[in-house]
């Protein structure tokens, strides 16, 4: 693989047209002036990055420093004005020809010319009419100005390219410059365009999402809202990939990656990836208006919010405005799962994207539904509408839904999500593979029992209050447990329970006395009735979870 070339980076030839170097003379390397310049340095200690232009005064380079010239893009030696140049005595095999043939070289310059020739390094001299340090600063400022103009040209070129030819065209052009494999992915690592490169491996995906994205999001939250569109993004080295995020509306929308070699000038390649990522942002913005490619990206802040992670005020406002939460006075949270048999999640299932807002958290699909106090629809109707829409796309699946209590602000969404998830789990315990719609607010004492579901005291409570009666029914083939269950469901009303059982009230009373005698309790005590109700709930939850 050939080395990269950087056509938009300032070169020595560009700098020679600047006022600061307009009087410079090319002593050696007239044909080497088109190399890119990445930085202006005034010393070799510490060593500057490869491709730097070293600007130093005459007589300051020792033998050890001169040996480190090979990594530079060029060398400018500043000679103070009025310092005589003594003849070198004889001609040098490396003496320049043409316009500078008459230049007298002292011994130091002769040595530098030879070393620059050996290293194929352009050598320039510049007579300073002011203090040499000031002349070096003028060269540095000239380079920065040229760098800014070059960056503007590069940005304009990339944006025009992505508008005309899309991401594939951008990939081709960028590959032609840096000559390294490239890929553009969404935030959930789906390839949009690539050149000789596959998607980010799962192990590296985790590093990006857990390490880099978290750092970037903290920086984004600290930035001023008006600066988010031009927020400075820097590449992130992970494995052999150099990755730069594509940021849209303050959220990481995707990644632009390049495969680099250990010998590559990573900083130089980064100078081209960063503006290319800004061009990708233009394409991403257009795609978002046309298709739902970036649903996962736009949901990232919502996912953080539902999971209880703190958001800045700007992010909070962005979530409310994007999803329309600012247009309602209440919100519902539904935790949903679908099963296809044997209590297994249905596979290859497409969740409805419109008109609901949803995201994936901990393997559960979570829907947030805007709601208004004056709306005629109840939360049950909203839930049934969602279930109907899900089953329209997959009529064979069974839908299980847990609903949190109505919340009034986005700050309360994490609590509502936890309630919806608990309702879903409790419903699964009680209903197994059957469909259900359960609201957390309607669970009553069941939600307390769920919190201690695996505690041995729960089993002990059931054994003390209901197991003796079940044993009696098994031995004598009686129906005392079903009788007690109906009696409790009818609110301990003797007449209504007798009607529900199709027996005489005296028969029911006789059975209740039997129950009291077997359990050794006062069947008319409110506390006893409460304990028996709880025992039946435990039986229901434990029985379904073990089925």
N, C-alpha and C positions, 0 to 999 in steps of 0.2 A: 504494500500500500504506500503510495507516494505521500510526501509531506503536504500539509495544508498550505494554502496561500491565502492572503488576506488583502483583497484588492481595495477595500475601503479604508484601510488603516493609513494614517499619515506616513510619508516616506521622507528620507533625507532630501530628495529632490523637491518635495513640497515645501519643506522648511527653508530651503535655499531661496525660495521666492519671498519669504517673510523678511521684514525690515531688520530683524535682529541678526539674521545671517546673510544679509544681502552683500556684505563686504567679505564674506568668507571665501577662502581659496581652497580648491580641492587639490591636495598634495598627492593623494593616491586614491585610486578606486573610482574613477569617473563612471565606469560601467557598473558600479555596485550601489548606486544611489537610490535604486528603487526598492530597497528592502524596507519592510514596515518597521516603524519606530513605536515602541510600546510605552516608553517612559524616558524621562530625562534625569540622569543621575550626575552628581558632582563628585562622587567618590566611589571607589571599588570596595570600600569597607564600611558596612557589610556589603557583600556582593549584590548588585542590583539584579532584577529579573532579566532573563534572556531577552534580547532584542532591545535593550536600552541604548540610548545615545549618551555617551559619557562626555561631559563638558568640564574641562579642567585647565588650570593655568600651566604654562610652560614650566618645566623643572620640578613638578610635584609627583610624577610617576616614578616610583622606584622599580628596580629589576623584578621584584616579586609581584608587584602590581601589574607590570607590563605582561607578565606571563598569563594573566587572567583576562586578556582582551578578546579571546576567541568567541565568547558568548554575546558580545555587543553587536549592535546594528551599525555603530559608527563612533568615531572619536573626533572631538573638536578640541584643539589646543589653543588656548587664549594667550596671545603675546601682548604684554603691556606696550603701550605706545611709546616711541622714542627709545626703546631698548635696541641697541644695534645688533644686527644679525651678522656674525662673523662668518667669513667664508669657510667652508668645510675643507677646502684643500683637496682638489680632485673631484672626480665625478662619481656618483653612486649608481650602481646598476639599476637601482629602483627610483632614480630621480625622475620626476614627472616631466612629461613632454608637453608641447603645445604652449598655451598661454602662461603656464607657470614654470616653463623651462628655465627662466632666468632667476628663479627664486634661490637665494643662497641658503643652504641648510647647515646648521651647526651639527655637532656630533650627536646630540640628543635626537634631533629630528631625523638624522640619518638612521639611527637605531630604530626609531619609531616607524619610519617608512619601511624598513626591512621586516620588522615584526608584523606590521599591518599587512604587508604583502604576503607574508607566510600564512597569516590568519585570514586572508581575503577580507580585510576590514577597511572600509573607507576612512581616510584621514583628511581632516580639514584644519586649517589654521584661521584664526580670527584675531585681528588687531583690535585691542580694546582701548577706546579713548577715555574710558572711565575705569573705575576700580574693577578688577577682573570678576569679583563676586557679583557685582551688579550686572556685568555682561552675561554671566551664566544664568542669572535670574531672568534676564530678558529673553534668553533662548528658551528657558523653561516655560515662560508665559506664552511665547510664540507657539510652542508645541501644544500647550493646552488649548489655545484658540483654534489651531488647526485640527486638534482632536475633536473639539466640539462641532466644528463644521463637518468633519468626516462622519461623526456619529449622526448628525442630522441627515446627511445624504444617505447613510445606511438605513436609518429608520424609514425614510421616505421610500427608498427602493423596496424594502421588505413589505411595507404596508401596501404599496401599489401592486406588488407581486401577489400577495395573498388575496387581494380584492379581485385581481384579474384571473388568477389560476388556482386559487384555493390552497389548501394545505399541501396537496401533492406537488404543486408548483414550487411552493416554499421549500419543501424537502429537497427537491432536485437542485435548486439554486444553492441552498445551504450546503448540501453534500458536495457540490462542485467547488465550494470555497474551502471547507475544513477537511473534506475527504475522509470523513469518519461516519460509521453507521449512525442512523438517526431514527427517532420515533416520536410521535405526538400521541398522547393518551388522554382520556378523560380522567376525572378524579377517581373513578372506580376502575381505572386501568384497562379501558377498552381502547384498542388501537383505532385512531382516526386516519393517520397517514404514517408511513414508515419507509425507510430506505435501508435495506440490508440489516434490519434489526427487528427483533420480536418484542412482545410486551415485557414489562417489568416482572421479574420472577417473584413468586409469593413471599419469599423471605425478605426481599428488598422492599416489597410493597409495605410490609409491616414496619420496616425502619422508616420509610417515608411518612406513613400516616401517624405513627406513634411518636417519632422523634422530630423530624423536620417540620411537619405541618403544625405541630404544637408550638414550636418556636416561632414559626412564621405568623401564626394566628395571634400570638402575644404581641408581636411587633405591629401587626395590623390594628389591633385594638388600641395600641398606644398612639398610632398615627392620627393626624387630623382627618376628619371625614372628607374634606375637599381634596386631600392629597392621595386618596386611595387609588384613583385611576392611574396615577403615575408613580405608584409606590415602588421604590427600588427593590427589585428581587435579584438575589445572587444565586448562582449555581451551588448545588449541594453534591459533594463527591460521595458516592456509595458504591463500593465494589469497583468495577471498571466503568461505571456509568457516571457521567457528569449530568446532573439533573437540575433544571430550572423550572420553578412553578409558573403556571399561567394563572394570574389573579384577576378575577372578574367580580366587581361589586364587593371587594373586600373579602372574597372567599376563594380558596384554592380550587380552581375549576379543572385543572389538568396539569400535565407535565410534558416538558420537552426534554428529551434525553439524547445524549451522544455517547458512543463508546470511545474511550480514549486509551492510549497506550502509556506505559510508565514513562516513556521518553518524551511524551508530548508536552508542549507548553500549555498547560491547562488554563492558565490565566488568559492566554491569547484566544483559545477556543471559547472561553467564557464570554469574552468581549463580543462575540458574534451570537452566542446563544441568548444572551439577555435581551437584545433588541428583537431577536426572532420570536421570543416569548411574548413580547408586546404585540407583535404582528399576529401571533396566534390569538391573542385576546380579542382582536378585531373580528377574526373568523368565529370565535366562540360566541361573541355577542350576536352576530348574525344568525348563527345556528339556534341560539336560545329563542329567538323570535319566531323561528320557523318550525322547529321540532323540539321534542322533549329529551334531546341527547344528554342534557346536563341536569336532569332531575336530581341525581344523587348529589351533584355539587350544590344545588340550591337548597337541598335538604340538610346539608351538613350543620348549619347553624341551628336548624330546628331540632336535629338529633342531639346536639349539645344541650339545647334548652330542655328537652324532655328528659335527658339523662341526668339533669341536675347540675351541669357544669355552669359556672358563672359566665355571663356575657356582659360586655360593655353596654352602655346606654345606646351607643350608635348601632351595635349589632342587634340589640333588642328592638330598636325602631325598624331596622332593616327587615327583620323577621316579620314583624307585624304588618309592615307595608307590603312586602312581597306576597304573603299568603292571604292578605285581606282580613287579618285579625283585627285591624283597626276599624273595620266597618261593622263589627258585631259587638254585643255587650256580654256574651257568654260563649263558652266553647265546651265541646264534648270530646273526650278521648276514649277511643275504642281500641282494645288489644284483641287481635283476631288471629286465628289459625284455622287451617282447613285440614281435614283428615280424609283419607281414602280407604280406610279399613285397617284393622289390627292396630288402631291407634297410631298409625304412621302418617307423618305429614305428606300431603299430596305433592308430587313432583311435577316439574315443568308447568308451573302454574303462573299465569300472568295476572297480577293484581290490577284492578281498575285504577287509572290515573286521573280521570275526570269524573265528577267535579270535586273529588276529595283530595285532601292533602295527606300523604302517607310517607312513612319511612320505615326502615328495618332496624330494630334494636334488640340485641340479644336473641336473635332467631325468631322474633315475634313481629308481625306486621302491625304498626301503630297508625291509626287514622285520627286526625284532628279535624273536627267538624265545627265550623262557625255556627253560632246559634243566637237567636234573639229572644228576649223575654216575652215579647208580644207575639211570637210565632205560634201558630196553632199546633205545630207538630211537637210531640213529646220526644224524650230521648229514646223511648222504645220504638217509636215510628221511624226516627232517624236510623236506629240500628237495623230495623227490619228492611228499610230502603237500601242500606249498604249490603246487607246479606243477599237481598234480591239481585243487586247488581253483580255481586261476586258470583252467584250461582248462574246468572245469565251467561257468563263466559265459561263456566264449568259446572253444568247441571248435576254431574255425578258426585261432586265432593260434598262433604258435610262441613258446615261452617260453625265454628264455636267463637263466641264473642263475649268479652268482658268489658263492662263500661265503668269508667270512673265517674265521680260526681261532677255536676256542672261546675265550671270554674269561670271566674269573671275576668281575670287578667292572665297574661302570659306568664307572669311570675308564679302562678299557681299550677301551671301545666305539669311540672315534675311530680307534684303530689297526685294529680289526677291520673297521670300515667302509671304510677305505682299502684294506685287503687284498681285501675283497669287490668293491670297484669295480675294482681292478686285475685280479682274476680274471675279471670280466665283460668287460673290454676285451680281455684276452688271448684269452679264449674267442671273442669276436666276430672277432678277427683269424684265428683258426685254423678257425672253423666257419662263417663267413659268415652265411647266413640260417638255418642249421640249428639245431635245438634243442640245448641242452647244459646240463649241471650240472657246474661246475668249482669245486673247492676250492683256495684259495690255497696251502694246505699241500701239495697234491699236484702243484703246477706245477713244482716243482724248479727247474732252471736256466732254465726259460722265463720266470720272473718277473724274472730278471736280464737276459735278452735284451730283455724288454719295456722296461726302463729306458733302453736305448740303441737302441731300435727304428729311429729315424731317423738314427742315426749312420752316416756312410759306411763306417766300419771294419767294420760288420756285413756290408754287401754285399761288401766286399773279402775278408773271411774266407770267405764262401760261394763266391766266385769261385775262390779259391785251392784250396779243399778239395774241391769237388764239380763245379764247372762243366766241367773237362776231361773228366770221366767222362760227363757228359750230352752233350757234343759228340761223343764217341766213339760213344755209343749212337745218336745221330742219324745219324752218317755211315755206320756199319756195320750198323745195325738190330739191334744186340745188346741184351742185357738185363742189363747189368752194374749199373746204378743200382738196379733192383728187387732184384737179387740181394744187393747190399750192404745195402740197407735191411732185408731179412729177416734177414740174418746179424747185424746189429746188434741188432735186436729180440729175437733169440733168445740174446742175451748172448754173442755170438761163439762159440757152441757149434757145431762143425762138423756133428755128427750131427743135432741137432735142427733146424738150419737146412736141411740137405739134405732131411730129411723134410718140412719145411714147403714146400719148393720142388718136391717130388716129383722130385728128381734124385739121382744117385749122389754120394756124398761126394767121390769123386775128381773128378767134374765140377765140383763146388763149389770144390774146392781149385784146380783149373785156372783158374776164373774169378777167384778171389781173387788168384792170381798175376798175372793180366792187369790187375786193378785196381791192384795194387801197382806194376806196371811203368808204367801210364799216369800214375798220380798221383806216381810216384817217391817212395814211402813204404814203411816197414816195416809191412805189414798186421797183424803180430802184436804191434805196440807198443801198450801201453795208452793212451799219449798220443795216438797216431794214431787209435785207435778213438774216443777221447773227442772229438777234433776233428771226426771224420766224423759222430758223433752230433749235435754242435752244428750242423754244416752242414745236416743234414737238418731240424733244428728251425727253423733260419732259413728254409729253403726252404718248410717248411710254413706258418710265420707270414706270410712275405712273399707266398706264393702265394695264401693265402686272403684277405689284406687287399686284394689287387689284383684279386681275381676279380669 
